[in-house]
Amino acid sequence: MGKATGGLVQHRLCKMKPIYLFSLLTILFSCTEKYTGEVSFKSCKIKYDVLDEKEEFKVDGQHMVGNQWRLESAKQELALCLCEKYLQNPNKETKDKILEIYNDDFKFYDRQISFKPVDFDSILKNRKEVFDYLILID
């Protein structure tokens, strides 16, 4: 009886190992999963990496690039895409979205807007400088 019971227990353990291994691998992969954010309007779609809260705190606490910067960069890139689309096919919706992004209150992309309003044609003409989403970090 002891030998048969021992064989039965060993047989059950062998069957359970793949289940435990699968569960362990699932947990490990879910912990290292990358998250993606997205900003979009009409046919322009920009995806960007999003850090989980703990990782963002570690990164942002060291004055490195956090989620807010990533979101703002994606919006800047979206505005560039929208400018190109607007030049191909001018329409009020796209123009309004470009102006919305231009007037957004960004933390990392300070526009230093003067009292004199900037006209839309100037924004389009200088779009690569206005919506430059690359920041040089000292």
C-alpha positions as CSV (number, residue, x, y, z in Angstrom):
1,M,0.0,0.0,0.0
2,G,2.8,2.4,0.9
3,K,4.6,1.8,-2.5
4,A,1.3,2.3,-4.4
5,T,0.5,5.5,-2.5
6,G,4.0,6.8,-3.1
7,G,3.7,6.2,-6.8
8,L,0.3,7.9,-6.9
9,V,1.6,11.0,-5.1
10,Q,4.6,11.1,-7.4
11,H,2.4,10.7,-10.5
12,R,0.2,13.6,-9.2
13,L,3.2,15.8,-8.6
14,C,4.5,15.2,-12.1
15,K,1.1,16.2,-13.5
16,M,1.0,19.4,-11.3
17,K,4.5,20.6,-12.3
18,P,3.5,21.9,-15.7
19,I,0.5,23.7,-14.2
20,Y,2.8,25.4,-11.6
21,L,5.4,26.2,-14.3
22,F,2.7,27.7,-16.5
23,S,1.4,29.8,-13.6
24,L,4.9,31.0,-12.6
25,L,5.7,32.0,-16.2
26,T,2.3,33.8,-16.5
27,I,3.0,35.8,-13.4
28,L,6.6,36.6,-14.5
29,F,5.4,37.8,-18.0
30,S,2.6,39.8,-16.5
31,C,5.0,41.6,-14.2
32,T,7.2,42.6,-17.1
33,E,4.4,43.5,-19.5
34,K,4.9,46.8,-21.3
35,Y,2.0,49.1,-21.4
36,T,1.2,51.3,-24.3
37,G,-0.7,54.6,-24.5
38,E,-2.2,56.1,-27.6
39,V,-3.3,59.5,-28.8
40,S,-5.2,59.7,-32.1
41,F,-7.4,61.8,-34.2
42,K,-8.9,60.8,-37.6
43,S,-6.2,58.8,-39.4
44,C,-3.3,60.0,-37.2
45,K,-2.4,57.5,-34.4
46,I,0.6,57.8,-32.2
47,K,1.5,55.0,-29.7
48,Y,3.9,55.5,-26.8
49,D,5.3,53.5,-23.9
50,V,3.7,53.9,-20.5
51,L,5.5,53.0,-17.3
52,D,3.7,51.5,-14.3
53,E,3.4,53.7,-11.3
54,K,6.3,52.2,-9.3
55,E,8.6,52.3,-12.3
56,E,7.5,55.9,-13.2
57,F,8.2,57.0,-9.6
58,K,11.7,55.6,-9.8
59,V,12.4,57.2,-13.1
60,D,10.6,60.5,-12.5
61,G,12.2,60.8,-9.0
62,Q,15.6,60.9,-10.7
63,H,14.4,63.6,-13.1
64,M,14.3,61.3,-16.1
65,V,11.5,60.9,-18.6
66,G,8.2,59.9,-17.1
67,N,4.7,59.3,-18.4
68,Q,3.7,63.0,-18.6
69,W,6.6,63.7,-20.9
70,R,5.8,60.6,-23.0
71,L,2.2,61.7,-23.4
72,E,3.1,65.3,-24.3
73,S,5.7,64.0,-26.9
74,A,3.0,61.8,-28.4
75,K,0.6,64.8,-28.6
76,Q,3.3,66.9,-30.3
77,E,3.9,64.1,-32.8
78,L,0.2,63.8,-33.4
79,A,0.0,67.5,-34.1
80,L,2.8,67.1,-36.8
81,C,0.8,64.3,-38.4
82,L,-2.3,66.4,-38.3
83,C,-0.5,69.4,-39.9
84,E,0.6,67.1,-42.8
85,K,-3.0,65.8,-43.2
86,Y,-4.3,69.4,-43.1
87,L,-2.0,70.5,-45.8
88,Q,-3.3,67.7,-48.0
89,N,-7.0,68.3,-47.1
90,P,-7.8,71.4,-45.2
91,N,-10.8,71.1,-42.9
92,K,-12.1,72.7,-39.7
93,E,-12.0,69.6,-37.5
94,T,-8.3,69.0,-38.1
95,K,-7.5,72.7,-37.7
96,D,-9.3,72.9,-34.4
97,K,-7.5,69.8,-33.1
98,I,-4.1,71.3,-34.1
99,L,-5.0,74.5,-32.3
100,E,-6.2,72.5,-29.3
101,I,-2.8,70.8,-29.0
102,Y,-1.0,74.0,-29.7
103,N,-2.8,75.8,-26.8
104,D,-2.6,72.8,-24.5
105,D,-0.9,73.5,-21.1
106,F,2.1,71.3,-21.3
107,K,4.5,70.7,-18.5
108,F,7.6,69.9,-20.6
109,Y,6.8,71.8,-23.8
110,D,6.4,75.4,-22.7
111,R,5.2,77.5,-25.7
112,Q,6.1,80.8,-24.1
113,I,3.0,82.3,-25.7
114,S,3.2,86.0,-26.0
115,F,0.3,88.5,-25.8
116,K,0.3,88.6,-29.6
117,P,-1.7,85.6,-30.9
118,V,0.1,83.4,-33.4
119,D,-2.0,82.8,-36.6
120,F,-2.7,79.3,-37.8
121,D,-0.7,79.8,-41.0
122,S,2.5,80.5,-39.0
123,I,1.9,77.4,-36.9
124,L,1.6,75.3,-40.1
125,K,4.6,77.0,-41.8
126,N,6.8,76.4,-38.7
127,R,5.2,73.1,-37.6
128,K,8.5,71.2,-37.3
129,E,9.8,73.7,-34.7
130,V,6.5,74.4,-33.0
131,F,5.7,70.7,-32.5
132,D,9.2,69.4,-32.1
133,Y,8.7,66.4,-29.7
134,L,12.4,65.8,-29.1
135,I,13.9,67.2,-25.9
136,L,17.6,67.4,-25.2
137,I,18.2,66.6,-21.5
138,D,21.3,68.1,-19.9
